[in-house]
Amino acid sequence: MHYDSVQRNVKERMTAGMERLHENLSNAFRSGRPAQGYIIVGPVYGEGTELAQWIGTQLIGQLSTVAEHAHPDMPWFEPEKKSRIIDVEMMRERILPMAQQSALSGGWKIPVIVSADRMKAEAANAFLKTLEEPPPRTLFLLLADSLTEMLPTIVSRCQVIQVGGVRKLDEPWRSQVLEMLSGIREKSVFLDTARAELLTAVLDEMMARAEKVVREERKDRPVEDDEDTLKALVGAKAKGWRNDLLLTIEQWMQDLVRMKVAPDAKETTLNFPEFQKVLMARAGHYSLARLLENLTMLEQLTVHLERNISPAQVLPYWMDRFYF
């Protein structure tokens, strides 16, 4: 296959996620059955805002007024006061009354809440009632840097979309995962099982740390949280770290593809330039098709973990199938 053709194929594969996202959203909008709300997780004033504006143009049109945040049917709300929070007063007096109004154009109403992870608990609970039974043809867009501080019941009622931004797995997990990946030199059922056990231990540690952090953060609250709320908060924080772990593996797989296509590529094009020689050596063992297959299989692993199947059950299966 000609190099230029291969490079185009890889670029298409790397951007397929966003293309599928646009296609899936467009299909939902055309059918008139979008989600109750979308939480767009990523750089709020970067890719998050860009996707919100794209959604606005799909449902409302009028690109210029949507881009300028000047369309009356797509109001934008940002945290206020020095503390940069969204409090219950702002929610009840500004956001919800605006959301309850019919669209002036007769079409969709799209309230956008910027930095929705800055909602105070009372504001989040007040918003939840409207989110559960939104007015007709009303779509809420919530922009957030992270899900960890958001009310779990709000997250559960929205479709979460992850965009842009380069998140990094916290230490010491990041070093542990990269050491494991860079140390892979051969396929072995025994070694794949050991690697799966390492990742399972990391995920278990994430859950334990999440519980410790959440309970510490919320121990001085005037109203004590019930156990169900605490469990949901712990799960959300641990899930955020798990997603960062999966992103680290995905970025490693992307680097393998880059080294296969362009072994002379500059270090600046790699997620992990410090491992360039290791990546080059590993990429030489597999075909481009097999390395690209990694990304598809990783998506399937993510789906399995989202179904709350025990990592100890699914990780050995997938580690045996990845091409590192």
N, C-alpha and C positions, 0 to 999 in steps of 0.2 A: 504493500500500500504506500502511495506517495506520502512524503512527510507532511506536506501542506494539508492533505486530506485527513491524515491521522490527527493533526493538530486541531482541525476544525471539529472532528468527531469528539475529541476530548473536551474542547470548549463547550460543545453542545451538551455533553454529559454533565459538566460542572454547573451549567446554568439551567439544567432541566428542572431542578427543584422549583425555582422561581417561575418558570414557564408553566409547570403543572399547577402551581398555586394560582396564577392568574387564570388559567383555564378552568380550574375547579370553581373559583369564585365567580367567574363569568357565567358558568353553567348554573350555579345556584341563583344568581341574580336573574338570569333569563327565565328560570322556572318560577321565580317569585317566592323561593323558599330558602333564603339565606338563614344563617344561624341567628339566635336572639341577639347575639353580640359577638364581637371579635376582640380578643386581647392580642394586640400586636406587641410582641416582646423583642426589644432590640434598642438601638440608639434612638431615643425619643425624637430628637431633633435632626435625625438623619433618615435612615431607611424606614423608621416607624412612621414619620410624617409623610414620607414619599408614598408609602403604600396606602395610608389613609386618604391622601389626595387622589390616588389612582382609583380607589373604591368610590370616592365622591364623583369622579368624572364618569364612572360606569353607570351610576344610579341617577345622577342629577344632570351630568353634562356640564356645560359652561365652565370650561377649563380655567379661564382667567380668574373668575371670581372664587372658584374652589381653591385654586393655588394661592390666592391672596387671603384666604380665610375670611372672605367677605360675603359668602353666599348665606342668605338668611335661613336656608333649610339645612345648613351644615355648620352649626355653631361650635366654636372651639372654647374649651374651658381649661384653664391652667391653675396650678396651685397658687394660693395667695398668702399674704402676710410674710413677715420675715422668716417664719419657720417653714415656708413653702409647703403648706399642707392643704388638703381639701377637707374642710371641716363640715360638720352637719349643717351649719347655718348656710354655707355656700351651696351645699347639695339641695337643701329644701327651698331656698329662696331664689336660686339662679338656675341650677342645672335641671332639676325635675320640672319646674313650671315651663321652662323652654321645651323640654322633651315632650310634655303633654300637649303642646300646641300642634295643630295640624300644619302640614307643609304648605307654605304659601303658593308653591308651584303646583300643588295637587298631587305630587308624587311622593318620594321618600323624604323622610326626616332623618338626618344622620348626626346626632350629637357626638362630639369627639371630646373625650376626657383625657387630657395630657397628663402624664405622670400619675396614672391611676393608682400606682403602688404607693402614692403619698396620701391616700384616703385614710382618714381617721376611722376608728371602728364604728362610731355612731353614723358617720356619713356612709360608710360601706353598707351598713344594715338598712339605712333608709333607701339607698339606691337599689339594694337587692329586691325590695318589694316591687319596684317598677320593672326591673330586669326580668322578674319571673312572669309578669303579665304586661309586656310592653304595649304601647298604643299601636294601632294598625299602621303598617308601613313605616315603622320606626326601627332603625338599626343603630345600635350603640357601638362605637369604636373606642376601645380603651388602649392607650399607649403606655407601655411600662418598660422600665429597664430590666425588671426581674419579677418573677411570680412569687418569690419567697415572702414578700410582705403583704400580699393580697389576700383578702378573705377567701378561704377555700371554696365556700359555697358560690361565690361570684365566678371563680375560675371554672367550677364544674358546670356552670350554665352558659359558658361562652366557648367558642372555638378558639383555641390558642394558636397563634401563628408566630413562629420564630423568624426574625429577619436580621440580616447583616450583623455587623459587629464581630469582633474577635474576642470571644470569651476564652478564659484559660482556667483549666482545672487547678484547684487549690493544691498547695503543698501540704503534706508530703506526697499526696496521691499522684500529682503530675509526674514527679521524678520516678516514682515506682512504676507507673504505666509506661513511661518512655524507656526506662531501663529494661522492662520486659520486652517491649517491641523491638528495641535495638539489639537485644540479645538473641533473637530468633534467627537461627542459621540453618535449621532443617525441620522437616515435617516429622513429627513423632507423636503417636497417640499418648504416650506417657507424658511428654513435655506439654502437649496441648491440654491435658487434664490438669497439670500443675499450673499452667497459665490461667485456666478457668478458675481454679481454686484461689489464685491470687486476686483476680478481679472480683470474685465473690466475697472475699475477705474485705476488699476495699469498699464494696457496696454495703456490707454489714457495718463497717466502721462509720460510713457516712450516715447511716440510720442512727447509730448510737450517738454520734456527735450532734446530729440534728436535734435529737430529743434533749440533749444537754443544753444546747444553745437556746432552743425555744423556751424551755422551762426557765432558764436564767433570765432571758429577755422579758418574760411576762410575769415574773414572780412578784413584782411590786405594783401590779395593776390593782386599782381600787376594787374591781369586780373580778373575782377568781374565775378563770376559764373552766368549763366542764371538760371532762376527759375526751369527749368526741371532738371538741374544737381543738384541743391540744394535739390529738392524734392526726387531725387533718393538717394542722400547721407543720408538724414534724414531717409528715409525708411530702408536703409541698417543698419544704427546704431540701430534704434528701433527694427528691426527684430533680431539683435544679442541679445539684452536684452530679447526679447520675448522668444527666444530659451533657454536662461538661466533660465527663469521662468518655461518653460515646462520641462527642465532638472531637476529642483528642485522637481517638482511634480513626475517625473519619479523615482528619487532617493528615494522619500518617499514611493512610491509604491513598489520599490525593497526591501526596509527595511521591509515592511509589509510581503512580501513573505518570507524573511529570518527568521523573527520571527515566522512565521507559521510553517516553516520546522524545524527550530532549535531554540526553545524558550530559550535554555540555551546558545546560541551563545555568543561569547565574543563581547564586545562593539566595538572592533577594526574592526569587519566585517561590521559594520553599517555605512551608510552615515551620520546618525544623532544620534550618540551614546547618546547624552544628552536627547533624547526622548525615550530611550529604554523601560521604563515602559509604556509610552503611546502607543507605537507601539505594545507592547505585548498585552495590553488590547484590542486594536482595531483588531489585527490579530485573536484574539479568537472568533470574531463575524462572521467570514466568512470562507468558505471552501478555500482550496488552489486553486481550479479551478477558483473560482470567483476572487481571488486576482491576479492570472495570467492574467485573462481576462482584468484587468485594463490596462495592458501594451499594449494589442492589441487595446483597445478603445482609449488610448492616441495617438497611431499612427494615428488613424482615425481623432481625433480632430486636430492633427497637419496638416493633409492634408486639412481639412476644412479651417484652418487659412491661409494656404499657398495660398488658392484660393481667399484670400482677402474678405471672407465673414465676416461681422461685428461680432466682439467678443460678442457684446450684443445679437446677434441672436443665436450663436452656444454654448456659454458657459452654459447657463441655461440647455440646452438639455443634455450636457455631464456631468455636475455636478450632475444631477439627476441619472446618470447611474454608476458613479464611486463608488467603495467600499473602503471607507476610515475608 
